[in-house]
Structure formats: C-alpha cells, structure tokens
Amino acid sequence: MYIGRVSGTVVATIKNELFEGRKLLVVDKLNLEGKPTAKYDIAVDMVQAGVGDLVLVLDEGNSARQVVDREPLGAIRAVIVGIVDEVDLAEGALPHV
C-alpha cells in the first residue's frame, strides 16, 4: 500500500469485461517528502478520485481483487481505496502533499 497522486486517466474502448464501468487512473507513487518517484500504477478507482488528488493505493494483486469482489480470478493489481486529506509523520506533516 502506498500514497500517490493521480496524474492522469486511461481510456480504452476495448478492454476486459472486468474493467467495464470502472475508471482507470494513472497514479504516481510518492516518497515520504511527498515528491513523485519514478514508479507509477494504473489503478482501478473505487472512491471517485480525480486528477491531482492525493490517494491511498492498494497495490497487492490478491487484496485488490478482493476489493472489487473478483478474487481469486481477475486482472487487477492496484486499486485506489481512499482519498487522503492529510499525512502526519512523527517529525511533522509532509510538505506540499
């Protein structure tokens, strides 16, 4: 699980039936300073997130499939499970998140 920022959307006219009616978003993984890393996921949106939102991403395939009720089968690896309002660490709040 990680915190990321939605940077875009994915549109596909032909896709697996599992993705019908589901929004796919590009999520950039953030480091502890709130800066993007070189990693990203294309995640199924379960919380009506949008571009620019800070989100909580579940990136474990089996757990992600359980969230969308498709376990044990299904081609899902990452799911957005929350929109983050604030992040606080022991030494203070993260800047610029």
N, C-alpha and C positions, 0 to 999 in steps of 0.2 A: 504494500500500500504506500502511496506517496501523495504529496501535494504538487499540483501542477497548475498551469494557466492555459486556458483554452485559446488556441491561436488560429483556429480555422474550422471549416466544415468539410465533410466528404460527401459528394453526391454521386450515386451510382444508379443508373437506370436498370441495369441487370445485376442482380445480387441473390445470394442465398435467401431462401424464404425466412430464415431466422431473423434477418435484418429488415424485413418488410415492416413499415410503420415505425421504425426506430431511427433516431437521429444519431449519426456518427460524427464525432468531433475529434479534431487533432489537438492533443494535449501535450504541451512541453513540460517535461519534468523539471522541477526547481530544486536548487540546493538549499542549504539551511540559511543562506543570506537572501533567499528569495530571487536569485538570479537563474535564468534558464541554463540547463546543462545541454549537452549535445544529444540527449535522448528524448524521444517522444513516443507516444502511443496514439493509435486511432482507437477511441473508446466509444462504447455504446452509452448514450446519455440516458440516465434513469431519473434525473432531477430537474430537467428543463434548464440546463446551463446554456450559456451563450458565449460568444467570442469575448475575451477579456476577463471572464470570470475565473476566480481562484477556486479550484475544485479538489476534492478528495477522490483519488482513483484507486480502485481495487484492481491490481494487475496480476492476479493469480488465476489462471485459467479455470480450475475447478470451482473456486469460490465465485468467480464471475459468472459462470454458467448457472450456479445455484441462485444468484440474484435475479437472473432472467428466467428462472424455472426451466432450464434446459439441461440439467445435469443428469446423466453423465455425458450425454452427447451434445454437440453444438460447437460451432467455430467461433467462440468468443474468448478473448484473452483478457480484455480490460473493460471495466465498467466505471462510469462516473457515478459515485454513490452519495456525494454531498457537495454543497456549495459552501466554501469556507468564509466565515466572516472575519476571523482574526486568528493569528498564531502567536503564542507566547512561549518563549523558552526561559529557562532558569535565569539566564543573564539579561533578559528583556525581550521586548517584542521584535520580531523580524522587521527590518526596514523595507519599505517600498513593496509590500505584498498586498 
